[in-house]
Structure formats: C-alpha cells, structure tokens
Amino acid sequence: MAKYSKKSQDKIGEVMKEFKEGTLKSGKDGKGGKVKNRKQAIAIGISEAREAGGKVPSKKK
C-alpha cells in the first residue's frame, strides 16, 4: 500500500525539480527567497500536495 497517492508523488517530483534548478522559492508568493535545504523543499512539496487534495500522511504532532 502506497503512502502517497500518484498525484502527490507527481507534485513532490515537480517541486524537487524546481529545487534542483534553483527556482524554488519559500514563503507566500516566493518572498522568502530561494530554498537551499533539501528537507525544506520536500516539506514544501508535501504541503502543496496536501493543498491539491492528494493522499499524504498526516502531520506529526
């Protein structure tokens, strides 16, 4: 059983591609500057996948 849906995997893949190209920005409307940390890029991808309605594990509490 997959942890993430196909839609979520695709979204995270898109974000990681942006990170590798150096075009991924953090914060609202990218005002936080370039993302330099791989873990932060993954977190952004998961967050965007969750907003898009993909199946993503719940946040750790």
DSSP file (Angstrom, degrees, kcal/mol; ACC not computed):
  #  RESIDUE AA STRUCTURE BP1 BP2  ACC     N-H-->O    O-->H-N    N-H-->O    O-->H-N    TCO  KAPPA ALPHA  PHI   PSI    X-CA   Y-CA   Z-CA
    1    1 A M              0   0    0      0, 0.0     2,-0.2     0, 0.0     0, 0.0   0.000 360.0 360.0 360.0 128.6    0.0    0.0    0.0
    2    2 A A        -     0   0    0      1,-0.1     4,-0.0     2,-0.0     3,-0.0  -0.493 360.0-150.6 -78.1 139.8    1.4    3.3   -1.1
    3    3 A K  S    S+     0   0    0     -2,-0.2     2,-0.3     1,-0.1    -1,-0.1   0.891  85.8  39.3 -71.5 -40.7    1.9    6.1    1.5
    4    4 A Y  S    S-     0   0    0     52,-0.1    52,-0.2     1,-0.0    -1,-0.1  -0.859  86.4-120.2-113.4 144.8    1.4    8.8   -1.1
    5    5 A S     >  -     0   0    0     50,-1.7     4,-2.4    -2,-0.3     5,-0.2  -0.320  32.0-107.1 -74.0 165.3   -1.0    8.9   -4.0
    6    6 A K  H  > S+     0   0    0      1,-0.2     4,-2.4     2,-0.2     5,-0.2   0.892 122.1  54.4 -59.5 -41.2    0.2    9.2   -7.6
    7    7 A K  H  > S+     0   0    0      1,-0.2     4,-2.0     2,-0.2    -1,-0.2   0.901 109.7  47.2 -60.0 -42.6   -1.0   12.8   -7.7
    8    8 A S  H  > S+     0   0    0      2,-0.2     4,-2.6     1,-0.2     5,-0.2   0.901 110.2  52.0 -67.2 -41.4    1.1   13.6   -4.6
    9    9 A Q  H  X S+     0   0    0     -4,-2.4     4,-2.2     1,-0.2    -2,-0.2   0.903 110.2  49.1 -61.3 -41.8    4.2   11.9   -5.9
   10   10 A D  H  X S+     0   0    0     -4,-2.4     4,-2.2     2,-0.2    -1,-0.2   0.913 111.4  49.2 -63.9 -42.7    3.9   13.9   -9.1
   11   11 A K  H  X S+     0   0    0     -4,-2.0     4,-2.1     2,-0.2    -2,-0.2   0.917 112.2  47.3 -64.1 -44.1    3.5   17.2   -7.2
   12   12 A I  H  X S+     0   0    0     -4,-2.6     4,-2.4     1,-0.2    -1,-0.2   0.880 110.7  53.7 -65.0 -37.5    6.5   16.4   -5.0
   13   13 A G  H  X S+     0   0    0     -4,-2.2     4,-1.9    -5,-0.2    -2,-0.2   0.895 107.4  50.4 -61.9 -41.4    8.5   15.5   -8.1
   14   14 A E  H  X S+     0   0    0     -4,-2.2     4,-2.0     2,-0.2    -2,-0.2   0.918 111.2  48.6 -62.4 -44.1    7.7   18.8   -9.7
   15   15 A V  H  X S+     0   0    0     -4,-2.1     4,-2.3     1,-0.2    -2,-0.2   0.903 110.1  50.9 -64.6 -41.6    8.8   20.7   -6.6
   16   16 A M  H  X S+     0   0    0     -4,-2.4     4,-2.4     1,-0.2    -1,-0.2   0.857 107.7  53.5 -66.1 -33.5   12.1   18.8   -6.3
   17   17 A K  H  X S+     0   0    0     -4,-1.9     4,-1.9     2,-0.2    -1,-0.2   0.922 109.1  48.6 -64.7 -43.2   12.8   19.5  -10.0
   18   18 A E  H  X>S+     0   0    0     -4,-2.0     5,-2.3     1,-0.2     4,-1.2   0.904 110.3  52.5 -60.9 -41.0   12.3   23.3   -9.2
   19   19 A F  H  <5S+     0   0    0     -4,-2.3     3,-0.5     1,-0.2    -2,-0.2   0.922 109.3  48.2 -61.4 -44.8   14.6   22.9   -6.2
   20   20 A K  H  <5S+     0   0    0     -4,-2.4    -1,-0.2     1,-0.2    -2,-0.2   0.841 111.5  50.2 -66.6 -33.1   17.4   21.3   -8.3
   21   21 A E  H  <5S-     0   0    0     -4,-1.9    -1,-0.2    -5,-0.2    -2,-0.2   0.686 113.3-121.1 -76.5 -18.0   17.0   24.0  -11.0
   22   22 A G  T  <5S+     0   0    0     -4,-1.2    -3,-0.2    -3,-0.5    -2,-0.1   0.689  84.8 108.8  86.4  19.5   17.3   26.6   -8.2
   23   23 A T      < +     0   0    0     -5,-2.3     2,-0.4    -6,-0.2    -4,-0.2   0.434  41.3 113.1-107.1  -0.6   13.9   28.3   -9.0
   24   24 A L        -     0   0    0     -6,-0.9    11,-2.2    11,-0.2     2,-0.3  -0.592  47.1-168.4 -77.2 127.7   12.0   27.1   -5.9
   25   25 A K  B     -A   34   0A   0     -2,-0.4     2,-0.2     9,-0.2     9,-0.2  -0.855   9.7-137.9-115.8 151.4   11.1   29.9   -3.5
   26   26 A S        +     0   0    0      7,-2.4     6,-2.6    -2,-0.3     7,-0.4  -0.652  57.8  28.7-105.2 163.7    9.8   29.7    0.0
   27   27 A G  S >  S-     0   0    0     -2,-0.2     3,-1.8     4,-0.2     2,-0.2  -0.040 105.2 -26.5  81.1 175.3    7.0   31.7    1.7
   28   28 A K  G >  S-     0   0    0      1,-0.3     3,-1.4     2,-0.2    -2,-0.1  -0.444 133.9  -7.5 -65.3 125.4    3.9   33.3    0.4
   29   29 A D  G 3  S-     0   0    0      1,-0.3    -1,-0.3    -2,-0.2    -2,-0.1   0.719 122.7 -72.0  58.3  24.4    4.4   34.3   -3.3
   30   30 A G  G X  S+     0   0    0     -3,-1.8     3,-0.9    -5,-0.2    -1,-0.3   0.737  94.5 136.6  70.2  23.5    8.1   33.3   -3.0
   31   31 A K  T <   +     0   0    0     -3,-1.4    -4,-0.2     1,-0.2    -2,-0.1   0.586  56.9  72.5 -79.6  -8.2    9.0   36.3   -0.9
   32   32 A G  T 3  S-     0   0    0     -6,-2.6    -1,-0.2     1,-0.3    -5,-0.2   0.498 102.4-121.5 -85.2  -2.6   11.2   34.2    1.4
   33   33 A G    <   -     0   0    0     -3,-0.9    -7,-2.4    -7,-0.4    -1,-0.3  -0.316  51.6 -21.6  92.2-178.3   13.9   33.7   -1.1
   34   34 A K  B     -A   25   0A   0     -9,-0.2     2,-0.5    -3,-0.1    -9,-0.2  -0.332  62.1-120.5 -67.6 144.5   15.5   30.6   -2.7
   35   35 A V        +     0   0    0    -11,-2.2   -11,-0.2     1,-0.1    -1,-0.1  -0.767  34.2 171.5 -84.9 127.1   15.2   27.3   -0.9
   36   36 A K        +     0   0    0     -2,-0.5     2,-0.5     1,-0.0    -1,-0.1   0.480  52.9  80.6-113.4  -7.5   18.6   25.9   -0.2
   37   37 A N     >  -     0   0    0      1,-0.1     4,-1.9     2,-0.0     5,-0.1  -0.892  64.9-149.1-110.3 128.8   17.7   22.9    2.0
   38   38 A R  H  > S+     0   0    0     -2,-0.5     4,-2.2     1,-0.2     5,-0.2   0.883 100.2  52.9 -60.5 -41.5   16.6   19.6    0.6
   39   39 A K  H  > S+     0   0    0      1,-0.2     4,-2.2     2,-0.2    -1,-0.2   0.881 108.1  50.8 -63.8 -37.8   14.4   18.9    3.6
   40   40 A Q  H  > S+     0   0    0      2,-0.2     4,-2.2     1,-0.2    -1,-0.2   0.895 108.4  52.4 -66.5 -39.2   12.7   22.2    3.3
   41   41 A A  H  X S+     0   0    0     -4,-1.9     4,-2.2     2,-0.2    -2,-0.2   0.907 109.5  48.8 -62.9 -42.0   12.0   21.5   -0.4
   42   42 A I  H  X S+     0   0    0     -4,-2.2     4,-2.5     1,-0.2    -1,-0.2   0.909 109.7  52.3 -64.1 -41.6   10.4   18.2    0.4
   43   43 A A  H  X S+     0   0    0     -4,-2.2     4,-2.3     1,-0.2    -2,-0.2   0.890 109.3  49.5 -61.6 -40.1    8.2   19.8    3.1
   44   44 A I  H  X S+     0   0    0     -4,-2.2     4,-2.6     2,-0.2    -1,-0.2   0.913 110.7  50.7 -64.3 -42.9    7.0   22.4    0.6
   45   45 A G  H  X S+     0   0    0     -4,-2.2     4,-2.2     2,-0.2    -2,-0.2   0.909 111.3  46.9 -61.4 -43.7    6.2   19.6   -1.9
   46   46 A I  H  X S+     0   0    0     -4,-2.5     4,-2.4     2,-0.2    -1,-0.2   0.906 112.2  51.1 -65.0 -41.5    4.2   17.7    0.7
   47   47 A S  H  X S+     0   0    0     -4,-2.3     4,-2.1     1,-0.2    -2,-0.2   0.921 111.5  46.4 -61.9 -45.3    2.4   20.9    1.7
   48   48 A E  H  X S+     0   0    0     -4,-2.6     4,-1.8     2,-0.2    -1,-0.2   0.875 111.8  51.8 -66.2 -36.9    1.4   21.7   -1.9
   49   49 A A  H  <>S+     0   0    0     -4,-2.2     5,-2.5     2,-0.2     4,-0.4   0.895 109.0  50.8 -65.1 -39.8    0.3   18.1   -2.5
   50   50 A R  H ><5S+     0   0    0     -4,-2.4     3,-1.1     1,-0.2    -2,-0.2   0.908 109.9  49.7 -63.9 -42.1   -1.9   18.3    0.6
   51   51 A E  H 3<5S+     0   0    0     -4,-2.1    -1,-0.2     1,-0.2    -2,-0.2   0.844 106.5  56.3 -64.5 -33.8   -3.4   21.5   -0.6
   52   52 A A  T 3<5S-     0   0    0     -4,-1.8    -1,-0.2    -5,-0.1    -2,-0.2   0.538 122.1-107.3 -77.6  -5.6   -4.1   19.9   -4.0
   53   53 A G  T < 5 +     0   0    0     -3,-1.1    -3,-0.2    -4,-0.4    -2,-0.1   0.628  66.9 149.8  93.4  13.9   -6.1   17.2   -2.3
   54   54 A G      < -     0   0    0     -5,-2.5     2,-0.7    -6,-0.1    -1,-0.2  -0.353  57.7 -95.7 -77.8 161.4   -3.6   14.3   -2.7
   55   55 A K        +     0   0    0     -2,-0.1   -50,-1.7     0, 0.0   -47,-0.1  -0.686  58.2 159.3 -80.7 114.0   -3.3   11.4   -0.2
   56   56 A V        -     0   0    0     -2,-0.7   -52,-0.1   -52,-0.2     3,-0.1  -0.991  45.7 -99.8-135.3 140.0   -0.5   12.4    2.1
   57   57 A P        -     0   0    0      0, 0.0     3,-0.1     0, 0.0   -54,-0.0  -0.245  51.1 -96.3 -56.9 149.8    0.3   11.1    5.6
   58   58 A S        -     0   0    0      1,-0.1     3,-0.1     3,-0.0     2,-0.0  -0.220  47.2 -88.0 -66.9 159.2   -0.9   13.3    8.4
   59   59 A K        -     0   0    0      1,-0.1     2,-0.2    -3,-0.1    -1,-0.1  -0.344  44.4-108.3 -65.9 146.2    1.5   15.8   10.1
   60   60 A K              0   0    0      1,-0.1    -1,-0.1    -3,-0.1     0, 0.0  -0.524 360.0 360.0 -72.8 142.2    3.5   14.5   13.1
   61   61 A K              0   0    0     -2,-0.2    -1,-0.1    -3,-0.1    -2,-0.0   0.385 360.0 360.0-119.0 360.0    2.3   16.0   16.4
